[in-house]
């Protein structure tokens, strides 16, 4: 079983070694795990690094051990269905991830990145709002809504 602290430690090591000096790294950000919670018997949260931000699902057991790197796993959340990718790390083993931000170079600071991560998790666990009435084709073009 992969722990949240183990995940953070692994990516801090990567940040301090392999990622040093690369142009995709935002020096204003650090490695941080945000909002990890129980989800279907696993741990789900956001991993912020100086080069990406991903939704991460850590297995509670060998749940995805027979899956292959890159395989897509369909996951149901209150907000709807989302596909997460099987990720294999030589030290951590297998976990699921979904890219939230492929690059984080535009984030001004850690606090902003953390707020975006928290908001993303909040939205993921919200039930979708049902539309208010039907909208006709004519109303789409005129901007009018059905009552």
MODELLER restraints for C-alpha pairs under 7 A, 6 or more apart:
rsr = mdl.restraints
at = mdl.atoms
rsr.add(forms.Gaussian(group=physical.xy_distance, feature=features.Distance(at['CA:1:A'], at['CA:59:A']), mean=6.22, stdev=0.5))
rsr.add(forms.Gaussian(group=physical.xy_distance, feature=features.Distance(at['CA:1:A'], at['CA:60:A']), mean=5.43, stdev=0.5))
rsr.add(forms.Gaussian(group=physical.xy_distance, feature=features.Distance(at['CA:1:A'], at['CA:61:A']), mean=5.47, stdev=0.5))
rsr.add(forms.Gaussian(group=physical.xy_distance, feature=features.Distance(at['CA:2:A'], at['CA:58:A']), mean=6.12, stdev=0.5))
rsr.add(forms.Gaussian(group=physical.xy_distance, feature=features.Distance(at['CA:2:A'], at['CA:59:A']), mean=6.75, stdev=0.5))
rsr.add(forms.Gaussian(group=physical.xy_distance, feature=features.Distance(at['CA:2:A'], at['CA:92:A']), mean=6.43, stdev=0.5))
rsr.add(forms.Gaussian(group=physical.xy_distance, feature=features.Distance(at['CA:8:A'], at['CA:31:A']), mean=6.52, stdev=0.5))
rsr.add(forms.Gaussian(group=physical.xy_distance, feature=features.Distance(at['CA:8:A'], at['CA:32:A']), mean=6.37, stdev=0.5))
rsr.add(forms.Gaussian(group=physical.xy_distance, feature=features.Distance(at['CA:8:A'], at['CA:33:A']), mean=6.39, stdev=0.5))
rsr.add(forms.Gaussian(group=physical.xy_distance, feature=features.Distance(at['CA:11:A'], at['CA:31:A']), mean=6.63, stdev=0.5))
rsr.add(forms.Gaussian(group=physical.xy_distance, feature=features.Distance(at['CA:12:A'], at['CA:31:A']), mean=5.83, stdev=0.5))
rsr.add(forms.Gaussian(group=physical.xy_distance, feature=features.Distance(at['CA:24:A'], at['CA:51:A']), mean=5.79, stdev=0.5))
rsr.add(forms.Gaussian(group=physical.xy_distance, feature=features.Distance(at['CA:24:A'], at['CA:105:A']), mean=6.62, stdev=0.5))
rsr.add(forms.Gaussian(group=physical.xy_distance, feature=features.Distance(at['CA:25:A'], at['CA:50:A']), mean=5.15, stdev=0.5))
rsr.add(forms.Gaussian(group=physical.xy_distance, feature=features.Distance(at['CA:25:A'], at['CA:51:A']), mean=4.77, stdev=0.5))
rsr.add(forms.Gaussian(group=physical.xy_distance, feature=features.Distance(at['CA:25:A'], at['CA:105:A']), mean=6.71, stdev=0.5))
rsr.add(forms.Gaussian(group=physical.xy_distance, feature=features.Distance(at['CA:26:A'], at['CA:50:A']), mean=4.90, stdev=0.5))
rsr.add(forms.Gaussian(group=physical.xy_distance, feature=features.Distance(at['CA:26:A'], at['CA:51:A']), mean=6.29, stdev=0.5))
rsr.add(forms.Gaussian(group=physical.xy_distance, feature=features.Distance(at['CA:26:A'], at['CA:104:A']), mean=6.61, stdev=0.5))
rsr.add(forms.Gaussian(group=physical.xy_distance, feature=features.Distance(at['CA:26:A'], at['CA:105:A']), mean=5.06, stdev=0.5))
rsr.add(forms.Gaussian(group=physical.xy_distance, feature=features.Distance(at['CA:27:A'], at['CA:50:A']), mean=6.51, stdev=0.5))
rsr.add(forms.Gaussian(group=physical.xy_distance, feature=features.Distance(at['CA:28:A'], at['CA:108:A']), mean=6.88, stdev=0.5))
rsr.add(forms.Gaussian(group=physical.xy_distance, feature=features.Distance(at['CA:28:A'], at['CA:109:A']), mean=5.36, stdev=0.5))
rsr.add(forms.Gaussian(group=physical.xy_distance, feature=features.Distance(at['CA:28:A'], at['CA:110:A']), mean=6.64, stdev=0.5))
rsr.add(forms.Gaussian(group=physical.xy_distance, feature=features.Distance(at['CA:29:A'], at['CA:49:A']), mean=6.73, stdev=0.5))
rsr.add(forms.Gaussian(group=physical.xy_distance, feature=features.Distance(at['CA:29:A'], at['CA:50:A']), mean=4.88, stdev=0.5))
rsr.add(forms.Gaussian(group=physical.xy_distance, feature=features.Distance(at['CA:29:A'], at['CA:109:A']), mean=6.03, stdev=0.5))
rsr.add(forms.Gaussian(group=physical.xy_distance, feature=features.Distance(at['CA:29:A'], at['CA:110:A']), mean=5.08, stdev=0.5))
rsr.add(forms.Gaussian(group=physical.xy_distance, feature=features.Distance(at['CA:30:A'], at['CA:49:A']), mean=5.67, stdev=0.5))
rsr.add(forms.Gaussian(group=physical.xy_distance, feature=features.Distance(at['CA:30:A'], at['CA:50:A']), mean=5.49, stdev=0.5))
rsr.add(forms.Gaussian(group=physical.xy_distance, feature=features.Distance(at['CA:30:A'], at['CA:110:A']), mean=6.93, stdev=0.5))
rsr.add(forms.Gaussian(group=physical.xy_distance, feature=features.Distance(at['CA:31:A'], at['CA:48:A']), mean=5.43, stdev=0.5))
rsr.add(forms.Gaussian(group=physical.xy_distance, feature=features.Distance(at['CA:31:A'], at['CA:49:A']), mean=4.36, stdev=0.5))
rsr.add(forms.Gaussian(group=physical.xy_distance, feature=features.Distance(at['CA:31:A'], at['CA:50:A']), mean=6.56, stdev=0.5))
rsr.add(forms.Gaussian(group=physical.xy_distance, feature=features.Distance(at['CA:32:A'], at['CA:47:A']), mean=5.97, stdev=0.5))
rsr.add(forms.Gaussian(group=physical.xy_distance, feature=features.Distance(at['CA:32:A'], at['CA:48:A']), mean=5.13, stdev=0.5))
rsr.add(forms.Gaussian(group=physical.xy_distance, feature=features.Distance(at['CA:32:A'], at['CA:49:A']), mean=6.63, stdev=0.5))
rsr.add(forms.Gaussian(group=physical.xy_distance, feature=features.Distance(at['CA:33:A'], at['CA:46:A']), mean=5.78, stdev=0.5))
rsr.add(forms.Gaussian(group=physical.xy_distance, feature=features.Distance(at['CA:33:A'], at['CA:47:A']), mean=4.70, stdev=0.5))
rsr.add(forms.Gaussian(group=physical.xy_distance, feature=features.Distance(at['CA:33:A'], at['CA:48:A']), mean=6.24, stdev=0.5))
rsr.add(forms.Gaussian(group=physical.xy_distance, feature=features.Distance(at['CA:34:A'], at['CA:45:A']), mean=5.82, stdev=0.5))
rsr.add(forms.Gaussian(group=physical.xy_distance, feature=features.Distance(at['CA:34:A'], at['CA:46:A']), mean=5.09, stdev=0.5))
rsr.add(forms.Gaussian(group=physical.xy_distance, feature=features.Distance(at['CA:34:A'], at['CA:47:A']), mean=6.38, stdev=0.5))
rsr.add(forms.Gaussian(group=physical.xy_distance, feature=features.Distance(at['CA:34:A'], at['CA:114:A']), mean=6.92, stdev=0.5))
rsr.add(forms.Gaussian(group=physical.xy_distance, feature=features.Distance(at['CA:34:A'], at['CA:117:A']), mean=6.70, stdev=0.5))
rsr.add(forms.Gaussian(group=physical.xy_distance, feature=features.Distance(at['CA:34:A'], at['CA:118:A']), mean=6.88, stdev=0.5))
rsr.add(forms.Gaussian(group=physical.xy_distance, feature=features.Distance(at['CA:35:A'], at['CA:45:A']), mean=5.13, stdev=0.5))
rsr.add(forms.Gaussian(group=physical.xy_distance, feature=features.Distance(at['CA:35:A'], at['CA:46:A']), mean=6.62, stdev=0.5))
rsr.add(forms.Gaussian(group=physical.xy_distance, feature=features.Distance(at['CA:35:A'], at['CA:118:A']), mean=6.55, stdev=0.5))
rsr.add(forms.Gaussian(group=physical.xy_distance, feature=features.Distance(at['CA:36:A'], at['CA:43:A']), mean=6.01, stdev=0.5))
rsr.add(forms.Gaussian(group=physical.xy_distance, feature=features.Distance(at['CA:36:A'], at['CA:44:A']), mean=5.04, stdev=0.5))
rsr.add(forms.Gaussian(group=physical.xy_distance, feature=features.Distance(at['CA:36:A'], at['CA:45:A']), mean=3.97, stdev=0.5))
rsr.add(forms.Gaussian(group=physical.xy_distance, feature=features.Distance(at['CA:36:A'], at['CA:46:A']), mean=6.99, stdev=0.5))
rsr.add(forms.Gaussian(group=physical.xy_distance, feature=features.Distance(at['CA:37:A'], at['CA:43:A']), mean=5.35, stdev=0.5))
rsr.add(forms.Gaussian(group=physical.xy_distance, feature=features.Distance(at['CA:37:A'], at['CA:44:A']), mean=5.41, stdev=0.5))
rsr.add(forms.Gaussian(group=physical.xy_distance, feature=features.Distance(at['CA:37:A'], at['CA:45:A']), mean=6.46, stdev=0.5))
rsr.add(forms.Gaussian(group=physical.xy_distance, feature=features.Distance(at['CA:38:A'], at['CA:44:A']), mean=6.37, stdev=0.5))
rsr.add(forms.Gaussian(group=physical.xy_distance, feature=features.Distance(at['CA:41:A'], at['CA:60:A']), mean=6.31, stdev=0.5))
rsr.add(forms.Gaussian(group=physical.xy_distance, feature=features.Distance(at['CA:42:A'], at['CA:57:A']), mean=6.69, stdev=0.5))
rsr.add(forms.Gaussian(group=physical.xy_distance, feature=features.Distance(at['CA:42:A'], at['CA:58:A']), mean=5.83, stdev=0.5))
rsr.add(forms.Gaussian(group=physical.xy_distance, feature=features.Distance(at['CA:42:A'], at['CA:59:A']), mean=5.02, stdev=0.5))
rsr.add(forms.Gaussian(group=physical.xy_distance, feature=features.Distance(at['CA:42:A'], at['CA:60:A']), mean=4.87, stdev=0.5))
rsr.add(forms.Gaussian(group=physical.xy_distance, feature=features.Distance(at['CA:43:A'], at['CA:57:A']), mean=5.60, stdev=0.5))
rsr.add(forms.Gaussian(group=physical.xy_distance, feature=features.Distance(at['CA:43:A'], at['CA:58:A']), mean=5.05, stdev=0.5))
rsr.add(forms.Gaussian(group=physical.xy_distance, feature=features.Distance(at['CA:43:A'], at['CA:59:A']), mean=6.68, stdev=0.5))
rsr.add(forms.Gaussian(group=physical.xy_distance, feature=features.Distance(at['CA:44:A'], at['CA:56:A']), mean=5.65, stdev=0.5))
rsr.add(forms.Gaussian(group=physical.xy_distance, feature=features.Distance(at['CA:44:A'], at['CA:57:A']), mean=4.43, stdev=0.5))
rsr.add(forms.Gaussian(group=physical.xy_distance, feature=features.Distance(at['CA:44:A'], at['CA:58:A']), mean=6.35, stdev=0.5))
rsr.add(forms.Gaussian(group=physical.xy_distance, feature=features.Distance(at['CA:45:A'], at['CA:55:A']), mean=5.85, stdev=0.5))
rsr.add(forms.Gaussian(group=physical.xy_distance, feature=features.Distance(at['CA:45:A'], at['CA:56:A']), mean=5.49, stdev=0.5))
rsr.add(forms.Gaussian(group=physical.xy_distance, feature=features.Distance(at['CA:45:A'], at['CA:57:A']), mean=6.73, stdev=0.5))
rsr.add(forms.Gaussian(group=physical.xy_distance, feature=features.Distance(at['CA:46:A'], at['CA:53:A']), mean=6.98, stdev=0.5))
rsr.add(forms.Gaussian(group=physical.xy_distance, feature=features.Distance(at['CA:46:A'], at['CA:54:A']), mean=5.64, stdev=0.5))
rsr.add(forms.Gaussian(group=physical.xy_distance, feature=features.Distance(at['CA:46:A'], at['CA:55:A']), mean=4.51, stdev=0.5))
rsr.add(forms.Gaussian(group=physical.xy_distance, feature=features.Distance(at['CA:46:A'], at['CA:56:A']), mean=5.67, stdev=0.5))
rsr.add(forms.Gaussian(group=physical.xy_distance, feature=features.Distance(at['CA:46:A'], at['CA:117:A']), mean=6.09, stdev=0.5))
rsr.add(forms.Gaussian(group=physical.xy_distance, feature=features.Distance(at['CA:47:A'], at['CA:53:A']), mean=5.70, stdev=0.5))
rsr.add(forms.Gaussian(group=physical.xy_distance, feature=features.Distance(at['CA:47:A'], at['CA:54:A']), mean=5.37, stdev=0.5))
rsr.add(forms.Gaussian(group=physical.xy_distance, feature=features.Distance(at['CA:47:A'], at['CA:55:A']), mean=6.39, stdev=0.5))
rsr.add(forms.Gaussian(group=physical.xy_distance, feature=features.Distance(at['CA:47:A'], at['CA:56:A']), mean=6.59, stdev=0.5))
rsr.add(forms.Gaussian(group=physical.xy_distance, feature=features.Distance(at['CA:48:A'], at['CA:54:A']), mean=6.77, stdev=0.5))
rsr.add(forms.Gaussian(group=physical.xy_distance, feature=features.Distance(at['CA:50:A'], at['CA:104:A']), mean=6.69, stdev=0.5))
rsr.add(forms.Gaussian(group=physical.xy_distance, feature=features.Distance(at['CA:51:A'], at['CA:103:A']), mean=5.66, stdev=0.5))
rsr.add(forms.Gaussian(group=physical.xy_distance, feature=features.Distance(at['CA:51:A'], at['CA:104:A']), mean=5.68, stdev=0.5))
rsr.add(forms.Gaussian(group=physical.xy_distance, feature=features.Distance(at['CA:52:A'], at['CA:101:A']), mean=5.70, stdev=0.5))
rsr.add(forms.Gaussian(group=physical.xy_distance, feature=features.Distance(at['CA:52:A'], at['CA:102:A']), mean=5.28, stdev=0.5))
rsr.add(forms.Gaussian(group=physical.xy_distance, feature=features.Distance(at['CA:52:A'], at['CA:103:A']), mean=4.98, stdev=0.5))
rsr.add(forms.Gaussian(group=physical.xy_distance, feature=features.Distance(at['CA:52:A'], at['CA:104:A']), mean=5.50, stdev=0.5))
rsr.add(forms.Gaussian(group=physical.xy_distance, feature=features.Distance(at['CA:53:A'], at['CA:99:A']), mean=6.51, stdev=0.5))
rsr.add(forms.Gaussian(group=physical.xy_distance, feature=features.Distance(at['CA:53:A'], at['CA:100:A']), mean=5.52, stdev=0.5))
rsr.add(forms.Gaussian(group=physical.xy_distance, feature=features.Distance(at['CA:53:A'], at['CA:101:A']), mean=5.05, stdev=0.5))
rsr.add(forms.Gaussian(group=physical.xy_distance, feature=features.Distance(at['CA:53:A'], at['CA:102:A']), mean=6.83, stdev=0.5))
rsr.add(forms.Gaussian(group=physical.xy_distance, feature=features.Distance(at['CA:54:A'], at['CA:97:A']), mean=6.23, stdev=0.5))
rsr.add(forms.Gaussian(group=physical.xy_distance, feature=features.Distance(at['CA:54:A'], at['CA:98:A']), mean=5.47, stdev=0.5))
rsr.add(forms.Gaussian(group=physical.xy_distance, feature=features.Distance(at['CA:54:A'], at['CA:99:A']), mean=4.57, stdev=0.5))
rsr.add(forms.Gaussian(group=physical.xy_distance, feature=features.Distance(at['CA:54:A'], at['CA:100:A']), mean=4.97, stdev=0.5))
rsr.add(forms.Gaussian(group=physical.xy_distance, feature=features.Distance(at['CA:54:A'], at['CA:101:A']), mean=6.72, stdev=0.5))
rsr.add(forms.Gaussian(group=physical.xy_distance, feature=features.Distance(at['CA:55:A'], at['CA:97:A']), mean=5.41, stdev=0.5))
rsr.add(forms.Gaussian(group=physical.xy_distance, feature=features.Distance(at['CA:55:A'], at['CA:98:A']), mean=5.04, stdev=0.5))
rsr.add(forms.Gaussian(group=physical.xy_distance, feature=features.Distance(at['CA:55:A'], at['CA:99:A']), mean=6.39, stdev=0.5))
rsr.add(forms.Gaussian(group=physical.xy_distance, feature=features.Distance(at['CA:55:A'], at['CA:100:A']), mean=6.47, stdev=0.5))
rsr.add(forms.Gaussian(group=physical.xy_distance, feature=features.Distance(at['CA:56:A'], at['CA:96:A']), mean=5.69, stdev=0.5))
rsr.add(forms.Gaussian(group=physical.xy_distance, feature=features.Distance(at['CA:56:A'], at['CA:97:A']), mean=4.50, stdev=0.5))
rsr.add(forms.Gaussian(group=physical.xy_distance, feature=features.Distance(at['CA:56:A'], at['CA:98:A']), mean=6.68, stdev=0.5))
rsr.add(forms.Gaussian(group=physical.xy_distance, feature=features.Distance(at['CA:57:A'], at['CA:95:A']), mean=5.98, stdev=0.5))
rsr.add(forms.Gaussian(group=physical.xy_distance, feature=features.Distance(at['CA:57:A'], at['CA:96:A']), mean=4.92, stdev=0.5))
rsr.add(forms.Gaussian(group=physical.xy_distance, feature=features.Distance(at['CA:57:A'], at['CA:97:A']), mean=6.25, stdev=0.5))
rsr.add(forms.Gaussian(group=physical.xy_distance, feature=features.Distance(at['CA:58:A'], at['CA:95:A']), mean=5.17, stdev=0.5))
rsr.add(forms.Gaussian(group=physical.xy_distance, feature=features.Distance(at['CA:58:A'], at['CA:96:A']), mean=6.63, stdev=0.5))
rsr.add(forms.Gaussian(group=physical.xy_distance, feature=features.Distance(at['CA:59:A'], at['CA:95:A']), mean=6.15, stdev=0.5))
rsr.add(forms.Gaussian(group=physical.xy_distance, feature=features.Distance(at['CA:64:A'], at['CA:94:A']), mean=6.89, stdev=0.5))
rsr.add(forms.Gaussian(group=physical.xy_distance, feature=features.Distance(at['CA:65:A'], at['CA:94:A']), mean=6.61, stdev=0.5))
rsr.add(forms.Gaussian(group=physical.xy_distance, feature=features.Distance(at['CA:67:A'], at['CA:86:A']), mean=6.99, stdev=0.5))
rsr.add(forms.Gaussian(group=physical.xy_distance, feature=features.Distance(at['CA:68:A'], at['CA:86:A']), mean=6.67, stdev=0.5))
rsr.add(forms.Gaussian(group=physical.xy_distance, feature=features.Distance(at['CA:69:A'], at['CA:86:A']), mean=5.21, stdev=0.5))
rsr.add(forms.Gaussian(group=physical.xy_distance, feature=features.Distance(at['CA:69:A'], at['CA:87:A']), mean=5.43, stdev=0.5))
rsr.add(forms.Gaussian(group=physical.xy_distance, feature=features.Distance(at['CA:69:A'], at['CA:88:A']), mean=5.75, stdev=0.5))
rsr.add(forms.Gaussian(group=physical.xy_distance, feature=features.Distance(at['CA:70:A'], at['CA:85:A']), mean=5.49, stdev=0.5))
rsr.add(forms.Gaussian(group=physical.xy_distance, feature=features.Distance(at['CA:70:A'], at['CA:86:A']), mean=5.14, stdev=0.5))
rsr.add(forms.Gaussian(group=physical.xy_distance, feature=features.Distance(at['CA:70:A'], at['CA:87:A']), mean=6.35, stdev=0.5))
rsr.add(forms.Gaussian(group=physical.xy_distance, feature=features.Distance(at['CA:71:A'], at['CA:85:A']), mean=5.64, stdev=0.5))
rsr.add(forms.Gaussian(group=physical.xy_distance, feature=features.Distance(at['CA:71:A'], at['CA:86:A']), mean=5.33, stdev=0.5))
rsr.add(forms.Gaussian(group=physical.xy_distance, feature=features.Distance(at['CA:72:A'], at['CA:83:A']), mean=5.94, stdev=0.5))
rsr.add(forms.Gaussian(group=physical.xy_distance, feature=features.Distance(at['CA:72:A'], at['CA:84:A']), mean=5.62, stdev=0.5))
rsr.add(forms.Gaussian(group=physical.xy_distance, feature=features.Distance(at['CA:72:A'], at['CA:85:A']), mean=4.61, stdev=0.5))
rsr.add(forms.Gaussian(group=physical.xy_distance, feature=features.Distance(at['CA:72:A'], at['CA:86:A']), mean=6.36, stdev=0.5))
rsr.add(forms.Gaussian(group=physical.xy_distance, feature=features.Distance(at['CA:73:A'], at['CA:83:A']), mean=5.43, stdev=0.5))
rsr.add(forms.Gaussian(group=physical.xy_distance, feature=features.Distance(at['CA:73:A'], at['CA:84:A']), mean=5.25, stdev=0.5))
rsr.add(forms.Gaussian(group=physical.xy_distance, feature=features.Distance(at['CA:73:A'], at['CA:85:A']), mean=6.15, stdev=0.5))
rsr.add(forms.Gaussian(group=physical.xy_distance, feature=features.Distance(at['CA:74:A'], at['CA:81:A']), mean=6.75, stdev=0.5))
rsr.add(forms.Gaussian(group=physical.xy_distance, feature=features.Distance(at['CA:74:A'], at['CA:82:A']), mean=5.88, stdev=0.5))
rsr.add(forms.Gaussian(group=physical.xy_distance, feature=features.Distance(at['CA:74:A'], at['CA:83:A']), mean=4.49, stdev=0.5))
rsr.add(forms.Gaussian(group=physical.xy_distance, feature=features.Distance(at['CA:74:A'], at['CA:84:A']), mean=6.46, stdev=0.5))
rsr.add(forms.Gaussian(group=physical.xy_distance, feature=features.Distance(at['CA:75:A'], at['CA:81:A']), mean=5.70, stdev=0.5))
rsr.add(forms.Gaussian(group=physical.xy_distance, feature=features.Distance(at['CA:75:A'], at['CA:82:A']), mean=5.29, stdev=0.5))
rsr.add(forms.Gaussian(group=physical.xy_distance, feature=features.Distance(at['CA:75:A'], at['CA:83:A']), mean=5.89, stdev=0.5))
rsr.add(forms.Gaussian(group=physical.xy_distance, feature=features.Distance(at['CA:76:A'], at['CA:82:A']), mean=6.36, stdev=0.5))
rsr.add(forms.Gaussian(group=physical.xy_distance, feature=features.Distance(at['CA:77:A'], at['CA:124:A']), mean=6.47, stdev=0.5))
rsr.add(forms.Gaussian(group=physical.xy_distance, feature=features.Distance(at['CA:77:A'], at['CA:125:A']), mean=6.24, stdev=0.5))
rsr.add(forms.Gaussian(group=physical.xy_distance, feature=features.Distance(at['CA:78:A'], at['CA:124:A']), mean=6.69, stdev=0.5))
rsr.add(forms.Gaussian(group=physical.xy_distance, feature=features.Distance(at['CA:78:A'], at['CA:125:A']), mean=5.05, stdev=0.5))
rsr.add(forms.Gaussian(group=physical.xy_distance, feature=features.Distance(at['CA:78:A'], at['CA:126:A']), mean=5.67, stdev=0.5))
rsr.add(forms.Gaussian(group=physical.xy_distance, feature=features.Distance(at['CA:78:A'], at['CA:127:A']), mean=4.97, stdev=0.5))
rsr.add(forms.Gaussian(group=physical.xy_distance, feature=features.Distance(at['CA:79:A'], at['CA:123:A']), mean=6.98, stdev=0.5))
rsr.add(forms.Gaussian(group=physical.xy_distance, feature=features.Distance(at['CA:79:A'], at['CA:124:A']), mean=5.29, stdev=0.5))
rsr.add(forms.Gaussian(group=physical.xy_distance, feature=features.Distance(at['CA:79:A'], at['CA:125:A']), mean=5.76, stdev=0.5))
rsr.add(forms.Gaussian(group=physical.xy_distance, feature=features.Distance(at['CA:79:A'], at['CA:126:A']), mean=5.27, stdev=0.5))
rsr.add(forms.Gaussian(group=physical.xy_distance, feature=features.Distance(at['CA:79:A'], at['CA:127:A']), mean=4.85, stdev=0.5))
rsr.add(forms.Gaussian(group=physical.xy_distance, feature=features.Distance(at['CA:79:A'], at['CA:128:A']), mean=5.31, stdev=0.5))
rsr.add(forms.Gaussian(group=physical.xy_distance, feature=features.Distance(at['CA:84:A'], at['CA:96:A']), mean=5.64, stdev=0.5))
rsr.add(forms.Gaussian(group=physical.xy_distance, feature=features.Distance(at['CA:84:A'], at['CA:97:A']), mean=5.19, stdev=0.5))
rsr.add(forms.Gaussian(group=physical.xy_distance, feature=features.Distance(at['CA:84:A'], at['CA:98:A']), mean=4.96, stdev=0.5))
rsr.add(forms.Gaussian(group=physical.xy_distance, feature=features.Distance(at['CA:85:A'], at['CA:96:A']), mean=5.29, stdev=0.5))
rsr.add(forms.Gaussian(group=physical.xy_distance, feature=features.Distance(at['CA:85:A'], at['CA:97:A']), mean=5.23, stdev=0.5))
rsr.add(forms.Gaussian(group=physical.xy_distance, feature=features.Distance(at['CA:85:A'], at['CA:98:A']), mean=6.14, stdev=0.5))
rsr.add(forms.Gaussian(group=physical.xy_distance, feature=features.Distance(at['CA:86:A'], at['CA:94:A']), mean=6.67, stdev=0.5))
rsr.add(forms.Gaussian(group=physical.xy_distance, feature=features.Distance(at['CA:86:A'], at['CA:95:A']), mean=5.87, stdev=0.5))
rsr.add(forms.Gaussian(group=physical.xy_distance, feature=features.Distance(at['CA:86:A'], at['CA:96:A']), mean=4.65, stdev=0.5))
rsr.add(forms.Gaussian(group=physical.xy_distance, feature=features.Distance(at['CA:86:A'], at['CA:97:A']), mean=6.60, stdev=0.5))
rsr.add(forms.Gaussian(group=physical.xy_distance, feature=features.Distance(at['CA:87:A'], at['CA:94:A']), mean=5.53, stdev=0.5))
rsr.add(forms.Gaussian(group=physical.xy_distance, feature=features.Distance(at['CA:87:A'], at['CA:95:A']), mean=5.37, stdev=0.5))
rsr.add(forms.Gaussian(group=physical.xy_distance, feature=features.Distance(at['CA:87:A'], at['CA:96:A']), mean=5.63, stdev=0.5))
rsr.add(forms.Gaussian(group=physical.xy_distance, feature=features.Distance(at['CA:87:A'], at['CA:97:A']), mean=6.58, stdev=0.5))
rsr.add(forms.Gaussian(group=physical.xy_distance, feature=features.Distance(at['CA:88:A'], at['CA:94:A']), mean=4.48, stdev=0.5))
rsr.add(forms.Gaussian(group=physical.xy_distance, feature=features.Distance(at['CA:88:A'], at['CA:95:A']), mean=6.66, stdev=0.5))
rsr.add(forms.Gaussian(group=physical.xy_distance, feature=features.Distance(at['CA:107:A'], at['CA:113:A']), mean=6.40, stdev=0.5))
rsr.add(forms.Gaussian(group=physical.xy_distance, feature=features.Distance(at['CA:133:A'], at['CA:146:A']), mean=5.70, stdev=0.5))
rsr.add(forms.Gaussian(group=physical.xy_distance, feature=features.Distance(at['CA:133:A'], at['CA:147:A']), mean=5.99, stdev=0.5))
rsr.add(forms.Gaussian(group=physical.xy_distance, feature=features.Distance(at['CA:134:A'], at['CA:146:A']), mean=5.68, stdev=0.5))
rsr.add(forms.Gaussian(group=physical.xy_distance, feature=features.Distance(at['CA:135:A'], at['CA:145:A']), mean=5.76, stdev=0.5))
rsr.add(forms.Gaussian(group=physical.xy_distance, feature=features.Distance(at['CA:135:A'], at['CA:146:A']), mean=5.50, stdev=0.5))
rsr.add(forms.Gaussian(group=physical.xy_distance, feature=features.Distance(at['CA:139:A'], at['CA:145:A']), mean=6.10, stdev=0.5))
